[in-house]
Structure formats: C-alpha cells, structure tokens
Amino acid sequence: MQCIVDPYKQNEAVIDALHRRPDEDFDSFCEALIETKQKHIVYDYLKPGSKPDTIPEGMTYILQLLKKTTTAVFW
C-alpha cells in the first residue's frame, strides 16, 4: 500500500484489505483509530450510530475540577 501515491487510493486499499479479513481485524482497526485520536472516522464513517453516550473529554475534566472545588449549593 505504500507504493500507492494517491491518499484516496491508499484508503481504498486499506478498506479493501480489511474487508477480506476477519471481523476481529476490523474491530482492532477501529480501536487503533480511536486510540490515535481519530475516533470521528469510526463513529461517523465506519460504524455510524455506534458512538457511546459519553461526555466530551474536555467537559469531563471541567466537571472533575468542579467536583473538587465546589462545596457550596448553586444559587
């Protein structure tokens, strides 16, 4: 696949190769994309509708800070 110059053709070759592999390989590929901060590709294109109902990472950090620092009742 490295000999293919066109990035779109490279993508096609990867997807074509994955199509011929077991489902576990496709799942591993999706996990690798998620771990390398490319989860939008998985959730938007490869497994649409599979996005977990989670709080965005930045918001999670803010909520953790609020829990640590806030002891008063909100008004």
N, CA, C and O atoms as CSV, one atom per row, in Angstrom:
chain,resi,resn,atom,element,x,y,z
A,1,MET,N,N,0.818,-1.195,0.000
A,1,MET,CA,C,0.000,0.000,0.000
A,1,MET,C,C,0.860,1.257,0.000
A,1,MET,O,O,0.417,2.326,-0.420
A,2,GLN,N,N,2.089,1.117,0.473
A,2,GLN,CA,C,2.975,2.270,0.478
A,2,GLN,C,C,3.367,2.699,-0.924
A,2,GLN,O,O,3.749,3.849,-1.138
A,3,CYS,N,N,3.274,1.778,-1.887
A,3,CYS,CA,C,3.633,2.139,-3.260
A,3,CYS,C,C,2.535,2.952,-3.944
A,3,CYS,O,O,2.751,3.513,-5.018
A,4,ILE,N,N,1.361,3.012,-3.321
A,4,ILE,CA,C,0.260,3.801,-3.879
A,4,ILE,C,C,0.450,5.257,-3.455
A,4,ILE,O,O,0.535,5.552,-2.263
A,5,VAL,N,N,0.516,6.149,-4.413
A,5,VAL,CA,C,0.806,7.553,-4.137
A,5,VAL,C,C,-0.443,8.322,-3.711
A,5,VAL,O,O,-0.387,9.134,-2.788
A,6,ASP,N,N,-1.542,8.075,-4.363
A,6,ASP,CA,C,-2.785,8.808,-4.099
A,6,ASP,C,C,-3.367,8.391,-2.742
A,6,ASP,O,O,-3.664,7.213,-2.540
A,7,PRO,N,N,-3.537,9.350,-1.798
A,7,PRO,CA,C,-4.056,9.006,-0.469
A,7,PRO,C,C,-5.446,8.364,-0.507
A,7,PRO,O,O,-5.751,7.515,0.332
A,8,TYR,N,N,-6.285,8.752,-1.456
A,8,TYR,CA,C,-7.614,8.157,-1.558
A,8,TYR,C,C,-7.519,6.691,-1.973
A,8,TYR,O,O,-8.271,5.845,-1.490
A,9,LYS,N,N,-6.582,6.405,-2.877
A,9,LYS,CA,C,-6.360,5.019,-3.303
A,9,LYS,C,C,-5.777,4.198,-2.149
A,9,LYS,O,O,-6.087,3.015,-2.010
A,10,GLN,N,N,-4.930,4.827,-1.318
A,10,GLN,CA,C,-4.395,4.141,-0.142
A,10,GLN,C,C,-5.527,3.757,0.808
A,10,GLN,O,O,-5.572,2.638,1.320
A,11,ASN,N,N,-6.435,4.697,1.033
A,11,ASN,CA,C,-7.584,4.419,1.902
A,11,ASN,C,C,-8.420,3.273,1.352
A,11,ASN,O,O,-8.849,2.396,2.101
A,12,GLU,N,N,-8.650,3.282,0.051
A,12,GLU,CA,C,-9.415,2.212,-0.588
A,12,GLU,C,C,-8.722,0.860,-0.399
A,12,GLU,O,O,-9.374,-0.151,-0.137
A,13,ALA,N,N,-7.406,0.857,-0.535
A,13,ALA,CA,C,-6.652,-0.391,-0.393
A,13,ALA,C,C,-6.743,-0.930,1.037
A,13,ALA,O,O,-6.872,-2.138,1.239
A,14,VAL,N,N,-6.676,-0.044,2.017
A,14,VAL,CA,C,-6.796,-0.474,3.421
A,14,VAL,C,C,-8.177,-1.053,3.680
A,14,VAL,O,O,-8.301,-2.130,4.261
A,15,ILE,N,N,-9.215,-0.344,3.252
A,15,ILE,CA,C,-10.580,-0.816,3.470
A,15,ILE,C,C,-10.817,-2.126,2.729
A,15,ILE,O,O,-11.469,-3.028,3.255
A,16,ASP,N,N,-10.286,-2.235,1.504
A,16,ASP,CA,C,-10.436,-3.464,0.731
A,16,ASP,C,C,-9.750,-4.632,1.439
A,16,ASP,O,O,-10.304,-5.730,1.506
A,17,ALA,N,N,-8.550,-4.400,1.965
A,17,ALA,CA,C,-7.830,-5.451,2.684
A,17,ALA,C,C,-8.582,-5.842,3.952
A,17,ALA,O,O,-8.661,-7.027,4.277
A,18,LEU,N,N,-9.128,-4.879,4.665
A,18,LEU,CA,C,-9.891,-5.170,5.883
A,18,LEU,C,C,-11.163,-5.952,5.573
A,18,LEU,O,O,-11.605,-6.786,6.364
A,19,HIS,N,N,-11.736,-5.672,4.418
A,19,HIS,CA,C,-12.971,-6.353,4.021
A,19,HIS,C,C,-12.753,-7.865,3.879
A,19,HIS,O,O,-13.667,-8.659,4.105
A,20,ARG,N,N,-11.554,-8.238,3.510
A,20,ARG,CA,C,-11.243,-9.660,3.313
A,20,ARG,C,C,-10.734,-10.342,4.580
A,20,ARG,O,O,-10.482,-11.547,4.576
A,21,ARG,N,N,-10.581,-9.587,5.655
A,21,ARG,CA,C,-10.066,-10.125,6.909
A,21,ARG,C,C,-11.222,-10.456,7.863
A,21,ARG,O,O,-12.361,-10.057,7.621
A,22,PRO,N,N,-10.928,-11.183,8.942
A,22,PRO,CA,C,-11.980,-11.483,9.934
A,22,PRO,C,C,-12.496,-10.215,10.611
A,22,PRO,O,O,-11.819,-9.187,10.626
A,23,ASP,N,N,-13.695,-10.301,11.165
A,23,ASP,CA,C,-14.311,-9.149,11.840
A,23,ASP,C,C,-13.439,-8.614,12.974
A,23,ASP,O,O,-13.435,-7.411,13.238
A,24,GLU,N,N,-12.705,-9.493,13.640
A,24,GLU,CA,C,-11.843,-9.057,14.743
A,24,GLU,C,C,-10.783,-8.069,14.270
A,24,GLU,O,O,-10.408,-7.154,15.004
A,25,ASP,N,N,-10.301,-8.255,13.042
A,25,ASP,CA,C,-9.306,-7.325,12.497
A,25,ASP,C,C,-9.919,-5.947,12.258
A,25,ASP,O,O,-9.279,-4.925,12.502
A,26,PHE,N,N,-11.155,-5.927,11.782
A,26,PHE,CA,C,-11.845,-4.649,11.580
A,26,PHE,C,C,-12.042,-3.945,12.925
A,26,PHE,O,O,-11.836,-2.737,13.037
A,27,ASP,N,N,-12.443,-4.711,13.939
A,27,ASP,CA,C,-12.620,-4.130,15.270
A,27,ASP,C,C,-11.301,-3.605,15.824
A,27,ASP,O,O,-11.268,-2.542,16.445
A,28,SER,N,N,-10.224,-4.334,15.605
A,28,SER,CA,C,-8.902,-3.875,16.054
A,28,SER,C,C,-8.495,-2.597,15.329
A,28,SER,O,O,-7.912,-1.694,15.928
A,29,PHE,N,N,-8.802,-2.527,14.051
A,29,PHE,CA,C,-8.510,-1.323,13.269
A,29,PHE,C,C,-9.278,-0.128,13.837
A,29,PHE,O,O,-8.722,0.961,13.984
A,30,CYS,N,N,-10.552,-0.335,14.154
A,30,CYS,CA,C,-11.363,0.738,14.727
A,30,CYS,C,C,-10.819,1.160,16.086
A,30,CYS,O,O,-10.773,2.351,16.392
A,31,GLU,N,N,-10.412,0.206,16.892
A,31,GLU,CA,C,-9.831,0.521,18.206
A,31,GLU,C,C,-8.546,1.334,18.052
A,31,GLU,O,O,-8.296,2.265,18.818
A,32,ALA,N,N,-7.734,0.976,17.054
A,32,ALA,CA,C,-6.499,1.722,16.807
A,32,ALA,C,C,-6.803,3.160,16.403
A,32,ALA,O,O,-6.115,4.085,16.835
A,33,LEU,N,N,-7.819,3.352,15.585
A,33,LEU,CA,C,-8.209,4.718,15.197
A,33,LEU,C,C,-8.665,5.511,16.417
A,33,LEU,O,O,-8.320,6.685,16.555
A,34,ILE,N,N,-9.427,4.890,17.294
A,34,ILE,CA,C,-9.910,5.574,18.499
A,34,ILE,C,C,-8.733,5.941,19.391
A,34,ILE,O,O,-8.680,7.056,19.910
A,35,GLU,N,N,-7.793,5.027,19.577
A,35,GLU,CA,C,-6.638,5.276,20.437
A,35,GLU,C,C,-5.722,6.362,19.888
A,35,GLU,O,O,-5.003,7.007,20.650
A,36,THR,N,N,-5.741,6.569,18.577
A,36,THR,CA,C,-4.880,7.592,17.967
A,36,THR,C,C,-5.660,8.875,17.666
A,36,THR,O,O,-5.327,9.630,16.753
A,37,LYS,N,N,-6.701,9.093,18.459
A,37,LYS,CA,C,-7.496,10.328,18.386
A,37,LYS,C,C,-8.137,10.556,17.015
A,37,LYS,O,O,-8.235,11.688,16.541
A,38,GLN,N,N,-8.570,9.459,16.387
A,38,GLN,CA,C,-9.272,9.535,15.108
A,38,GLN,C,C,-10.642,8.875,15.222
A,38,GLN,O,O,-11.151,8.292,14.265
A,39,LYS,N,N,-11.228,8.982,16.416
A,39,LYS,CA,C,-12.494,8.298,16.664
A,39,LYS,C,C,-13.625,8.801,15.781
A,39,LYS,O,O,-14.590,8.074,15.544
A,40,HIS,N,N,-13.525,10.026,15.293
A,40,HIS,CA,C,-14.570,10.540,14.405
A,40,HIS,C,C,-14.706,9.680,13.141
A,40,HIS,O,O,-15.803,9.537,12.601
A,41,ILE,N,N,-13.607,9.120,12.680
A,41,ILE,CA,C,-13.664,8.253,11.491
A,41,ILE,C,C,-14.496,7.017,11.794
A,41,ILE,O,O,-15.306,6.587,10.973
A,42,VAL,N,N,-14.292,6.450,12.973
A,42,VAL,CA,C,-15.039,5.253,13.363
A,42,VAL,C,C,-16.510,5.586,13.525
A,42,VAL,O,O,-17.368,4.916,12.949
A,43,TYR,N,N,-16.809,6.619,14.307
A,43,TYR,CA,C,-18.201,6.923,14.649
A,43,TYR,C,C,-18.984,7.552,13.496
A,43,TYR,O,O,-20.202,7.394,13.415
A,44,ASP,N,N,-18.300,8.256,12.614
A,44,ASP,CA,C,-19.006,8.924,11.510
A,44,ASP,C,C,-19.070,8.079,10.229
A,44,ASP,O,O,-20.024,8.187,9.460
A,45,TYR,N,N,-18.050,7.238,10.005
A,45,TYR,CA,C,-17.978,6.538,8.719
A,45,TYR,C,C,-17.987,5.015,8.818
A,45,TYR,O,O,-18.734,4.352,8.099
A,46,LEU,N,N,-17.162,4.457,9.705
A,46,LEU,CA,C,-17.017,3.004,9.736
A,46,LEU,C,C,-18.104,2.304,10.538
A,46,LEU,O,O,-18.567,1.229,10.157
A,47,LYS,N,N,-18.511,2.914,11.651
A,47,LYS,CA,C,-19.564,2.341,12.496
A,47,LYS,C,C,-20.539,3.445,12.892
A,47,LYS,O,O,-20.656,3.766,14.075
A,48,PRO,N,N,-21.235,4.024,11.933
A,48,PRO,CA,C,-22.156,5.109,12.279
A,48,PRO,C,C,-23.226,4.622,13.251
A,48,PRO,O,O,-23.752,3.515,13.130
A,49,GLY,N,N,-23.527,5.477,14.209
A,49,GLY,CA,C,-24.534,5.118,15.202
A,49,GLY,C,C,-23.971,4.353,16.373
A,49,GLY,O,O,-24.718,3.982,17.278
A,50,SER,N,N,-22.651,4.099,16.385
A,50,SER,CA,C,-22.063,3.333,17.481
A,50,SER,C,C,-21.403,4.218,18.525
A,50,SER,O,O,-20.804,3.715,19.476
A,51,LYS,N,N,-21.505,5.523,18.357
A,51,LYS,CA,C,-20.851,6.445,19.282
A,51,LYS,C,C,-21.442,6.285,20.677
A,51,LYS,O,O,-22.658,6.360,20.858
A,52,PRO,N,N,-20.570,6.062,21.665
A,52,PRO,CA,C,-21.083,5.909,23.032
A,52,PRO,C,C,-21.615,7.237,23.568
A,52,PRO,O,O,-21.139,8.309,23.196
A,53,ASP,N,N,-22.585,7.144,24.425
A,53,ASP,CA,C,-23.135,8.346,25.051
A,53,ASP,C,C,-22.238,8.753,26.204
A,53,ASP,O,O,-22.463,8.379,27.356
A,54,THR,N,N,-21.219,9.525,25.870
A,54,THR,CA,C,-20.273,9.961,26.883
A,54,THR,C,C,-20.129,11.471,26.845
A,54,THR,O,O,-20.509,12.126,25.875
A,55,ILE,N,N,-19.585,11.997,27.899
A,55,ILE,CA,C,-19.309,13.424,27.979
A,55,ILE,C,C,-17.991,13.678,27.256
A,55,ILE,O,O,-17.057,12.893,27.416
A,56,PRO,N,N,-17.883,14.745,26.466
A,56,PRO,CA,C,-16.620,15.052,25.799
A,56,PRO,C,C,-15.468,15.157,26.794
A,56,PRO,O,O,-15.664,15.567,27.938
A,57,GLU,N,N,-14.265,14.785,26.351
A,57,GLU,CA,C,-13.107,14.734,27.235
A,57,GLU,C,C,-12.860,16.049,27.969
A,57,GLU,O,O,-12.596,16.040,29.171
A,58,GLY,N,N,-12.940,17.175,27.270
A,58,GLY,CA,C,-12.715,18.471,27.909
A,58,GLY,C,C,-13.746,18.758,28.978
A,58,GLY,O,O,-13.418,19.291,30.038
A,59,MET,N,N,-14.990,18.406,28.706
A,59,MET,CA,C,-16.052,18.623,29.677
A,59,MET,C,C,-15.859,17.727,30.899
A,59,MET,O,O,-16.155,18.143,32.019
A,60,THR,N,N,-15.374,16.517,30.703
A,60,THR,CA,C,-15.108,15.619,31.830
A,60,THR,C,C,-14.096,16.249,32.767
A,60,THR,O,O,-14.260,16.199,33.986
A,61,TYR,N,N,-13.063,16.836,32.213
A,61,TYR,CA,C,-12.031,17.491,33.018
A,61,TYR,C,C,-12.632,18.648,33.819
A,61,TYR,O,O,-12.348,18.797,35.008
A,62,ILE,N,N,-13.445,19.450,33.178
A,62,ILE,CA,C,-14.077,20.590,33.859
A,62,ILE,C,C,-14.983,20.102,34.986
A,62,ILE,O,O,-14.971,20.671,36.077
A,63,LEU,N,N,-15.759,19.064,34.737
A,63,LEU,CA,C,-16.640,18.525,35.772
A,63,LEU,C,C,-15.849,17.978,36.955
A,63,LEU,O,O,-16.268,18.130,38.102
A,64,GLN,N,N,-14.714,17.347,36.690
A,64,GLN,CA,C,-13.869,16.848,37.770
A,64,GLN,C,C,-13.345,17.996,38.617
A,64,GLN,O,O,-13.310,17.899,39.844
A,65,LEU,N,N,-12.939,19.077,37.974
A,65,LEU,CA,C,-12.467,20.250,38.718
A,65,LEU,C,C,-13.582,20.837,39.575
A,65,LEU,O,O,-13.359,21.206,40.728
A,66,LEU,N,N,-14.775,20.922,39.011
A,66,LEU,CA,C,-15.900,21.464,39.767
A,66,LEU,C,C,-16.221,20.602,40.986
A,66,LEU,O,O,-16.509,21.128,42.060
A,67,LYS,N,N,-16.174,19.307,40.826
A,67,LYS,CA,C,-16.460,18.417,41.951
A,67,LYS,C,C,-15.445,18.593,43.067
A,67,LYS,O,O,-15.793,18.501,44.244
A,68,LYS,N,N,-14.179,18.850,42.702
A,68,LYS,CA,C,-13.129,19.009,43.692
A,68,LYS,C,C,-13.219,20.347,44.411
A,68,LYS,O,O,-12.919,20.442,45.601
A,69,THR,N,N,-13.634,21.378,43.683
A,69,THR,CA,C,-13.584,22.729,44.249
A,69,THR,C,C,-14.908,23.254,44.760
A,69,THR,O,O,-14.924,24.220,45.523
A,70,THR,N,N,-16.007,22.661,44.372
A,70,THR,CA,C,-17.310,23.189,44.731
A,70,THR,C,C,-17.894,22.436,45.913
A,70,THR,O,O,-18.094,21.222,45.874
A,71,THR,N,N,-18.162,23.204,46.973
A,71,THR,CA,C,-18.811,22.609,48.138
A,71,THR,C,C,-20.116,23.334,48.454
A,71,THR,O,O,-20.949,22.828,49.206
A,72,ALA,N,N,-20.286,24.509,47.882
A,72,ALA,CA,C,-21.479,25.305,48.150
A,72,ALA,C,C,-22.618,24.871,47.227
A,72,ALA,O,O,-22.399,24.274,46.173
A,73,VAL,N,N,-23.825,25.187,47.652
A,73,VAL,CA,C,-25.014,24.926,46.836
A,73,VAL,C,C,-25.098,26.002,45.758
A,73,VAL,O,O,-24.891,27.187,46.020
A,74,PHE,N,N,-25.411,25.555,44.524
A,74,PHE,CA,C,-25.578,26.535,43.447
A,74,PHE,C,C,-26.829,27.367,43.678
A,74,PHE,O,O,-27.837,26.832,44.140
A,75,TRP,N,N,-26.795,28.649,43.373
A,75,TRP,CA,C,-27.910,29.562,43.605
A,75,TRP,C,C,-28.594,29.884,42.379
A,75,TRP,O,O,-29.562,30.644,42.393
